[in-house]
Amino acid sequence: MSLLDSLTLDSQEARKSKDKERLSVLQVALSAIKNEQIKKQKELTDEDIVAVLSSQVKQLKDACKDFEAGGRQDLVDSTKAEIEIFSSYLPEQLDESEVENIVKQVIEKISPSGPQDFGRVMGDAMNQLKGKADGNVVQAIVKRLLS
C-alpha cells in the first residue's frame, strides 16, 4: 500500500471515529500532497510524499519555536501533537551518531580541503540522508567535522 493510500484510509477512519484533530492534520497533509501533484503535474512517489510531509513537519517545528518564544503553551502543545501525527508517516529518523557516521563516510569519499567545500559535503550527505535526518542536524555535524 502506498503512503498516499495509507493517508487517505487513515483520514477516512478518523472521519468515521470523529477524531477531529487527527482528521484535520491528515486533511492538511493530503492537501499539501495534492498541491505538490498539481505543481509537478504528475503522480507523486512515496519519496515525494515523504518530502512533502517532512516540509510540513519543518514548518510546524519552526512555528513551535515561535510559539514558545511568545509564551503560548496552548499552541505549543497542539503543534507538537500535529508534529507527532505527521511524523508517524515518515521513516524513522536516524540519531546523531548514525548521521555523523554517514557524514564521515561522505567526507572520506569527497576528501574536502576545508570549510570551503561545505556545500559539496552537505549536498552529498543530504542526498544519502533525505527523509532520514533533519537538515539542521546534518548541517551542524558537517560544520563541526569540517572545521
PyMOL CGO cylinders between C-alpha atoms (Angstrom):
from pymol import cmd
from pymol.cgo import CYLINDER

trace = [
    CYLINDER, 0.00, 0.00, 0.00, 1.38, 3.38, -0.96, 0.3, 1, 1, 1, 1, 1, 1,
    CYLINDER, 1.38, 3.38, -0.96, 1.82, 6.19, 1.54, 0.3, 1, 1, 1, 1, 1, 1,
    CYLINDER, 1.82, 6.19, 1.54, -0.92, 8.21, -0.17, 0.3, 1, 1, 1, 1, 1, 1,
    CYLINDER, -0.92, 8.21, -0.17, -3.35, 5.29, 0.16, 0.3, 1, 1, 1, 1, 1, 1,
    CYLINDER, -3.35, 5.29, 0.16, -2.43, 4.93, 3.81, 0.3, 1, 1, 1, 1, 1, 1,
    CYLINDER, -2.43, 4.93, 3.81, -3.03, 8.63, 4.46, 0.3, 1, 1, 1, 1, 1, 1,
    CYLINDER, -3.03, 8.63, 4.46, -6.37, 8.51, 2.64, 0.3, 1, 1, 1, 1, 1, 1,
    CYLINDER, -6.37, 8.51, 2.64, -7.56, 5.43, 4.54, 0.3, 1, 1, 1, 1, 1, 1,
    CYLINDER, -7.56, 5.43, 4.54, -6.47, 6.90, 7.87, 0.3, 1, 1, 1, 1, 1, 1,
    CYLINDER, -6.47, 6.90, 7.87, -8.29, 10.12, 7.01, 0.3, 1, 1, 1, 1, 1, 1,
    CYLINDER, -8.29, 10.12, 7.01, -11.48, 8.18, 6.32, 0.3, 1, 1, 1, 1, 1, 1,
    CYLINDER, -11.48, 8.18, 6.32, -11.04, 6.25, 9.56, 0.3, 1, 1, 1, 1, 1, 1,
    CYLINDER, -11.04, 6.25, 9.56, -10.51, 9.48, 11.54, 0.3, 1, 1, 1, 1, 1, 1,
    CYLINDER, -10.51, 9.48, 11.54, -13.67, 10.90, 9.97, 0.3, 1, 1, 1, 1, 1, 1,
    CYLINDER, -13.67, 10.90, 9.97, -15.67, 7.80, 10.97, 0.3, 1, 1, 1, 1, 1, 1,
    CYLINDER, -15.67, 7.80, 10.97, -14.31, 7.82, 14.52, 0.3, 1, 1, 1, 1, 1, 1,
    CYLINDER, -14.31, 7.82, 14.52, -14.84, 11.60, 14.81, 0.3, 1, 1, 1, 1, 1, 1,
    CYLINDER, -14.84, 11.60, 14.81, -11.18, 12.19, 15.70, 0.3, 1, 1, 1, 1, 1, 1,
    CYLINDER, -11.18, 12.19, 15.70, -11.22, 15.86, 14.70, 0.3, 1, 1, 1, 1, 1, 1,
    CYLINDER, -11.22, 15.86, 14.70, -7.58, 16.62, 15.50, 0.3, 1, 1, 1, 1, 1, 1,
    CYLINDER, -7.58, 16.62, 15.50, -6.19, 13.70, 13.50, 0.3, 1, 1, 1, 1, 1, 1,
    CYLINDER, -6.19, 13.70, 13.50, -8.65, 14.33, 10.67, 0.3, 1, 1, 1, 1, 1, 1,
    CYLINDER, -8.65, 14.33, 10.67, -7.60, 17.97, 10.48, 0.3, 1, 1, 1, 1, 1, 1,
    CYLINDER, -7.60, 17.97, 10.48, -3.89, 17.08, 10.31, 0.3, 1, 1, 1, 1, 1, 1,
    CYLINDER, -3.89, 17.08, 10.31, -4.48, 14.40, 7.68, 0.3, 1, 1, 1, 1, 1, 1,
    CYLINDER, -4.48, 14.40, 7.68, -6.54, 16.80, 5.58, 0.3, 1, 1, 1, 1, 1, 1,
    CYLINDER, -6.54, 16.80, 5.58, -3.67, 19.30, 5.70, 0.3, 1, 1, 1, 1, 1, 1,
    CYLINDER, -3.67, 19.30, 5.70, -1.27, 16.54, 4.62, 0.3, 1, 1, 1, 1, 1, 1,
    CYLINDER, -1.27, 16.54, 4.62, -3.50, 15.40, 1.76, 0.3, 1, 1, 1, 1, 1, 1,
    CYLINDER, -3.50, 15.40, 1.76, -4.00, 19.00, 0.65, 0.3, 1, 1, 1, 1, 1, 1,
    CYLINDER, -4.00, 19.00, 0.65, -0.24, 19.66, 0.62, 0.3, 1, 1, 1, 1, 1, 1,
    CYLINDER, -0.24, 19.66, 0.62, 0.30, 16.46, -1.37, 0.3, 1, 1, 1, 1, 1, 1,
    CYLINDER, 0.30, 16.46, -1.37, -2.41, 17.43, -3.86, 0.3, 1, 1, 1, 1, 1, 1,
    CYLINDER, -2.41, 17.43, -3.86, -0.83, 20.89, -4.26, 0.3, 1, 1, 1, 1, 1, 1,
    CYLINDER, -0.83, 20.89, -4.26, 2.55, 19.30, -4.94, 0.3, 1, 1, 1, 1, 1, 1,
    CYLINDER, 2.55, 19.30, -4.94, 0.97, 16.96, -7.52, 0.3, 1, 1, 1, 1, 1, 1,
    CYLINDER, 0.97, 16.96, -7.52, -0.56, 19.94, -9.28, 0.3, 1, 1, 1, 1, 1, 1,
    CYLINDER, -0.56, 19.94, -9.28, 2.75, 21.80, -9.15, 0.3, 1, 1, 1, 1, 1, 1,
    CYLINDER, 2.75, 21.80, -9.15, 4.73, 18.86, -10.57, 0.3, 1, 1, 1, 1, 1, 1,
    CYLINDER, 4.73, 18.86, -10.57, 1.89, 17.78, -12.89, 0.3, 1, 1, 1, 1, 1, 1,
    CYLINDER, 1.89, 17.78, -12.89, 2.41, 14.11, -12.09, 0.3, 1, 1, 1, 1, 1, 1,
    CYLINDER, 2.41, 14.11, -12.09, 1.55, 11.49, -9.50, 0.3, 1, 1, 1, 1, 1, 1,
    CYLINDER, 1.55, 11.49, -9.50, 3.90, 11.64, -6.53, 0.3, 1, 1, 1, 1, 1, 1,
    CYLINDER, 3.90, 11.64, -6.53, 6.01, 8.71, -5.42, 0.3, 1, 1, 1, 1, 1, 1,
    CYLINDER, 6.01, 8.71, -5.42, 6.27, 7.73, -1.77, 0.3, 1, 1, 1, 1, 1, 1,
    CYLINDER, 6.27, 7.73, -1.77, 9.63, 9.53, -1.69, 0.3, 1, 1, 1, 1, 1, 1,
    CYLINDER, 9.63, 9.53, -1.69, 7.99, 12.73, -2.95, 0.3, 1, 1, 1, 1, 1, 1,
    CYLINDER, 7.99, 12.73, -2.95, 5.24, 12.39, -0.34, 0.3, 1, 1, 1, 1, 1, 1,
    CYLINDER, 5.24, 12.39, -0.34, 7.84, 11.93, 2.41, 0.3, 1, 1, 1, 1, 1, 1,
    CYLINDER, 7.84, 11.93, 2.41, 9.47, 15.17, 1.23, 0.3, 1, 1, 1, 1, 1, 1,
    CYLINDER, 9.47, 15.17, 1.23, 6.11, 16.99, 1.43, 0.3, 1, 1, 1, 1, 1, 1,
    CYLINDER, 6.11, 16.99, 1.43, 5.41, 15.64, 4.91, 0.3, 1, 1, 1, 1, 1, 1,
    CYLINDER, 5.41, 15.64, 4.91, 8.95, 16.49, 6.05, 0.3, 1, 1, 1, 1, 1, 1,
    CYLINDER, 8.95, 16.49, 6.05, 8.40, 20.04, 4.86, 0.3, 1, 1, 1, 1, 1, 1,
    CYLINDER, 8.40, 20.04, 4.86, 5.18, 20.23, 6.86, 0.3, 1, 1, 1, 1, 1, 1,
    CYLINDER, 5.18, 20.23, 6.86, 6.98, 18.97, 9.98, 0.3, 1, 1, 1, 1, 1, 1,
    CYLINDER, 6.98, 18.97, 9.98, 9.76, 21.52, 9.50, 0.3, 1, 1, 1, 1, 1, 1,
    CYLINDER, 9.76, 21.52, 9.50, 7.21, 24.35, 9.24, 0.3, 1, 1, 1, 1, 1, 1,
    CYLINDER, 7.21, 24.35, 9.24, 5.46, 23.14, 12.38, 0.3, 1, 1, 1, 1, 1, 1,
    CYLINDER, 5.46, 23.14, 12.38, 8.75, 22.92, 14.31, 0.3, 1, 1, 1, 1, 1, 1,
    CYLINDER, 8.75, 22.92, 14.31, 9.61, 26.48, 13.29, 0.3, 1, 1, 1, 1, 1, 1,
    CYLINDER, 9.61, 26.48, 13.29, 6.15, 27.64, 14.37, 0.3, 1, 1, 1, 1, 1, 1,
    CYLINDER, 6.15, 27.64, 14.37, 6.52, 25.78, 17.66, 0.3, 1, 1, 1, 1, 1, 1,
    CYLINDER, 6.52, 25.78, 17.66, 9.74, 27.71, 18.42, 0.3, 1, 1, 1, 1, 1, 1,
    CYLINDER, 9.74, 27.71, 18.42, 7.90, 30.97, 17.76, 0.3, 1, 1, 1, 1, 1, 1,
    CYLINDER, 7.90, 30.97, 17.76, 5.00, 29.93, 20.00, 0.3, 1, 1, 1, 1, 1, 1,
    CYLINDER, 5.00, 29.93, 20.00, 7.43, 29.02, 22.79, 0.3, 1, 1, 1, 1, 1, 1,
    CYLINDER, 7.43, 29.02, 22.79, 9.13, 32.39, 22.45, 0.3, 1, 1, 1, 1, 1, 1,
    CYLINDER, 9.13, 32.39, 22.45, 5.73, 34.07, 22.66, 0.3, 1, 1, 1, 1, 1, 1,
    CYLINDER, 5.73, 34.07, 22.66, 4.73, 32.11, 25.75, 0.3, 1, 1, 1, 1, 1, 1,
    CYLINDER, 4.73, 32.11, 25.75, 1.79, 30.38, 24.07, 0.3, 1, 1, 1, 1, 1, 1,
    CYLINDER, 1.79, 30.38, 24.07, 1.92, 26.93, 25.68, 0.3, 1, 1, 1, 1, 1, 1,
    CYLINDER, 1.92, 26.93, 25.68, -1.53, 26.03, 24.32, 0.3, 1, 1, 1, 1, 1, 1,
    CYLINDER, -1.53, 26.03, 24.32, -0.28, 26.46, 20.74, 0.3, 1, 1, 1, 1, 1, 1,
    CYLINDER, -0.28, 26.46, 20.74, 2.98, 24.66, 21.54, 0.3, 1, 1, 1, 1, 1, 1,
    CYLINDER, 2.98, 24.66, 21.54, 1.06, 21.62, 22.78, 0.3, 1, 1, 1, 1, 1, 1,
    CYLINDER, 1.06, 21.62, 22.78, -1.28, 21.47, 19.78, 0.3, 1, 1, 1, 1, 1, 1,
    CYLINDER, -1.28, 21.47, 19.78, 1.62, 21.96, 17.35, 0.3, 1, 1, 1, 1, 1, 1,
    CYLINDER, 1.62, 21.96, 17.35, 3.60, 19.15, 18.98, 0.3, 1, 1, 1, 1, 1, 1,
    CYLINDER, 3.60, 19.15, 18.98, 0.58, 16.88, 18.65, 0.3, 1, 1, 1, 1, 1, 1,
    CYLINDER, 0.58, 16.88, 18.65, 0.37, 17.73, 14.94, 0.3, 1, 1, 1, 1, 1, 1,
    CYLINDER, 0.37, 17.73, 14.94, 4.09, 17.02, 14.53, 0.3, 1, 1, 1, 1, 1, 1,
    CYLINDER, 4.09, 17.02, 14.53, 3.60, 13.58, 16.11, 0.3, 1, 1, 1, 1, 1, 1,
    CYLINDER, 3.60, 13.58, 16.11, 0.81, 12.74, 13.68, 0.3, 1, 1, 1, 1, 1, 1,
    CYLINDER, 0.81, 12.74, 13.68, 2.86, 13.84, 10.65, 0.3, 1, 1, 1, 1, 1, 1,
    CYLINDER, 2.86, 13.84, 10.65, 5.96, 12.06, 11.96, 0.3, 1, 1, 1, 1, 1, 1,
    CYLINDER, 5.96, 12.06, 11.96, 4.09, 8.76, 12.23, 0.3, 1, 1, 1, 1, 1, 1,
    CYLINDER, 4.09, 8.76, 12.23, 4.03, 8.67, 8.40, 0.3, 1, 1, 1, 1, 1, 1,
    CYLINDER, 4.03, 8.67, 8.40, 7.72, 9.48, 7.99, 0.3, 1, 1, 1, 1, 1, 1,
    CYLINDER, 7.72, 9.48, 7.99, 10.59, 7.00, 8.01, 0.3, 1, 1, 1, 1, 1, 1,
    CYLINDER, 10.59, 7.00, 8.01, 12.35, 6.53, 11.33, 0.3, 1, 1, 1, 1, 1, 1,
    CYLINDER, 12.35, 6.53, 11.33, 14.80, 9.37, 11.93, 0.3, 1, 1, 1, 1, 1, 1,
    CYLINDER, 14.80, 9.37, 11.93, 18.44, 8.45, 12.48, 0.3, 1, 1, 1, 1, 1, 1,
    CYLINDER, 18.44, 8.45, 12.48, 20.10, 9.50, 15.71, 0.3, 1, 1, 1, 1, 1, 1,
    CYLINDER, 20.10, 9.50, 15.71, 23.03, 11.92, 15.69, 0.3, 1, 1, 1, 1, 1, 1,
    CYLINDER, 23.03, 11.92, 15.69, 25.73, 9.24, 15.92, 0.3, 1, 1, 1, 1, 1, 1,
    CYLINDER, 25.73, 9.24, 15.92, 24.36, 7.45, 12.84, 0.3, 1, 1, 1, 1, 1, 1,
    CYLINDER, 24.36, 7.45, 12.84, 24.15, 10.76, 10.96, 0.3, 1, 1, 1, 1, 1, 1,
    CYLINDER, 24.15, 10.76, 10.96, 27.71, 11.57, 11.99, 0.3, 1, 1, 1, 1, 1, 1,
    CYLINDER, 27.71, 11.57, 11.99, 28.95, 8.19, 10.67, 0.3, 1, 1, 1, 1, 1, 1,
    CYLINDER, 28.95, 8.19, 10.67, 27.30, 8.82, 7.29, 0.3, 1, 1, 1, 1, 1, 1,
    CYLINDER, 27.30, 8.82, 7.29, 28.74, 12.36, 7.13, 0.3, 1, 1, 1, 1, 1, 1,
    CYLINDER, 28.74, 12.36, 7.13, 32.20, 10.96, 7.94, 0.3, 1, 1, 1, 1, 1, 1,
    CYLINDER, 32.20, 10.96, 7.94, 31.84, 8.48, 5.04, 0.3, 1, 1, 1, 1, 1, 1,
    CYLINDER, 31.84, 8.48, 5.04, 30.86, 11.33, 2.72, 0.3, 1, 1, 1, 1, 1, 1,
    CYLINDER, 30.86, 11.33, 2.72, 33.86, 13.38, 3.87, 0.3, 1, 1, 1, 1, 1, 1,
    CYLINDER, 33.86, 13.38, 3.87, 36.19, 10.42, 3.23, 0.3, 1, 1, 1, 1, 1, 1,
    CYLINDER, 36.19, 10.42, 3.23, 34.72, 9.98, -0.26, 0.3, 1, 1, 1, 1, 1, 1,
    CYLINDER, 34.72, 9.98, -0.26, 34.89, 13.67, -1.22, 0.3, 1, 1, 1, 1, 1, 1,
    CYLINDER, 34.89, 13.67, -1.22, 38.17, 14.49, 0.57, 0.3, 1, 1, 1, 1, 1, 1,
    CYLINDER, 38.17, 14.49, 0.57, 37.31, 18.16, 1.15, 0.3, 1, 1, 1, 1, 1, 1,
    CYLINDER, 37.31, 18.16, 1.15, 40.14, 20.63, 1.50, 0.3, 1, 1, 1, 1, 1, 1,
    CYLINDER, 40.14, 20.63, 1.50, 38.37, 22.58, 4.24, 0.3, 1, 1, 1, 1, 1, 1,
    CYLINDER, 38.37, 22.58, 4.24, 35.27, 24.53, 5.18, 0.3, 1, 1, 1, 1, 1, 1,
    CYLINDER, 35.27, 24.53, 5.18, 35.01, 25.96, 1.66, 0.3, 1, 1, 1, 1, 1, 1,
    CYLINDER, 35.01, 25.96, 1.66, 33.80, 22.52, 0.49, 0.3, 1, 1, 1, 1, 1, 1,
    CYLINDER, 33.80, 22.52, 0.49, 30.83, 22.66, 2.88, 0.3, 1, 1, 1, 1, 1, 1,
    CYLINDER, 30.83, 22.66, 2.88, 28.31, 22.81, 0.02, 0.3, 1, 1, 1, 1, 1, 1,
    CYLINDER, 28.31, 22.81, 0.02, 29.66, 19.70, -1.69, 0.3, 1, 1, 1, 1, 1, 1,
    CYLINDER, 29.66, 19.70, -1.69, 29.72, 17.68, 1.53, 0.3, 1, 1, 1, 1, 1, 1,
    CYLINDER, 29.72, 17.68, 1.53, 26.30, 18.93, 2.62, 0.3, 1, 1, 1, 1, 1, 1,
    CYLINDER, 26.30, 18.93, 2.62, 24.72, 18.17, -0.77, 0.3, 1, 1, 1, 1, 1, 1,
    CYLINDER, 24.72, 18.17, -0.77, 26.08, 14.63, -0.89, 0.3, 1, 1, 1, 1, 1, 1,
    CYLINDER, 26.08, 14.63, -0.89, 25.17, 13.98, 2.76, 0.3, 1, 1, 1, 1, 1, 1,
    CYLINDER, 25.17, 13.98, 2.76, 21.61, 15.23, 2.29, 0.3, 1, 1, 1, 1, 1, 1,
    CYLINDER, 21.61, 15.23, 2.29, 21.18, 13.01, -0.79, 0.3, 1, 1, 1, 1, 1, 1,
    CYLINDER, 21.18, 13.01, -0.79, 22.01, 10.00, 1.37, 0.3, 1, 1, 1, 1, 1, 1,
    CYLINDER, 22.01, 10.00, 1.37, 20.01, 11.17, 4.39, 0.3, 1, 1, 1, 1, 1, 1,
    CYLINDER, 20.01, 11.17, 4.39, 16.92, 12.52, 2.59, 0.3, 1, 1, 1, 1, 1, 1,
    CYLINDER, 16.92, 12.52, 2.59, 13.92, 11.96, 4.85, 0.3, 1, 1, 1, 1, 1, 1,
    CYLINDER, 13.92, 11.96, 4.85, 16.04, 10.16, 7.44, 0.3, 1, 1, 1, 1, 1, 1,
    CYLINDER, 16.04, 10.16, 7.44, 17.52, 13.13, 9.28, 0.3, 1, 1, 1, 1, 1, 1,
    CYLINDER, 17.52, 13.13, 9.28, 16.77, 16.77, 9.98, 0.3, 1, 1, 1, 1, 1, 1,
    CYLINDER, 16.77, 16.77, 9.98, 18.76, 19.09, 7.72, 0.3, 1, 1, 1, 1, 1, 1,
    CYLINDER, 18.76, 19.09, 7.72, 19.71, 21.31, 10.66, 0.3, 1, 1, 1, 1, 1, 1,
    CYLINDER, 19.71, 21.31, 10.66, 21.29, 18.35, 12.46, 0.3, 1, 1, 1, 1, 1, 1,
    CYLINDER, 21.29, 18.35, 12.46, 23.21, 17.35, 9.33, 0.3, 1, 1, 1, 1, 1, 1,
    CYLINDER, 23.21, 17.35, 9.33, 24.35, 20.95, 8.82, 0.3, 1, 1, 1, 1, 1, 1,
    CYLINDER, 24.35, 20.95, 8.82, 25.66, 21.22, 12.39, 0.3, 1, 1, 1, 1, 1, 1,
    CYLINDER, 25.66, 21.22, 12.39, 27.56, 17.93, 12.09, 0.3, 1, 1, 1, 1, 1, 1,
    CYLINDER, 27.56, 17.93, 12.09, 29.09, 18.86, 8.70, 0.3, 1, 1, 1, 1, 1, 1,
    CYLINDER, 29.09, 18.86, 8.70, 30.22, 22.26, 10.04, 0.3, 1, 1, 1, 1, 1, 1,
    CYLINDER, 30.22, 22.26, 10.04, 31.74, 20.66, 13.14, 0.3, 1, 1, 1, 1, 1, 1,
    CYLINDER, 31.74, 20.66, 13.14, 33.59, 17.98, 11.17, 0.3, 1, 1, 1, 1, 1, 1,
    CYLINDER, 33.59, 17.98, 11.17, 34.91, 20.35, 8.50, 0.3, 1, 1, 1, 1, 1, 1,
    CYLINDER, 34.91, 20.35, 8.50, 36.31, 22.90, 10.96, 0.3, 1, 1, 1, 1, 1, 1,
]
cmd.load_cgo(trace, "trace")
